[in-house]
């Protein structure tokens, strides 16, 4: 758990939540792509929450994209879509696809996709929570790391490339799936 100041998520995609300043307690989310390929981050809010950054965009290798989180409670998930192509006015992704759209606009993603899940709170006694989940499968290594926050907030996530050790019969793209 992190206090309402900052969080940071890395994967070989990385999300950084940073306190903007003492007079404006908003959070800045920064997604960093450390993968050796372009990823298309997707953002899905929980029910009743605001859609951030229209729900998705391209993020090239070794680049980042920052945007503000709402100044009130926000919860949702962020994942990296991979293997995306755009041809003949058709956008699609091999993993994490959200209805063949670049901007997911609140839609969820197809499996497999490693998820970063957030519940961001504001206020001195409110705590934000974060985690990395493989409930929808695995497509990229990902970690969440608190940044400039208060308290003892651990790094969470999966830094290993699980695809390298996954039995072929269980891997995405085999006849089983």
Secondary structure, 3 states (H helix, E strand, C coil): CEECCCEEEEECCEEEEEECCCCCCCEEEEEECCCCCCEEEEEEECCCCCCCHHHECCECCCCEEEEECCCCCEEEEEEEEECCEEECCEEECCECCCCCCCCCCCCCCCCCCCEEEEEECCCCCCEEEEEEECCCCCCCCEEECCCCCCCCCCCEEECCCHHHCCCHHHCCCCCCC
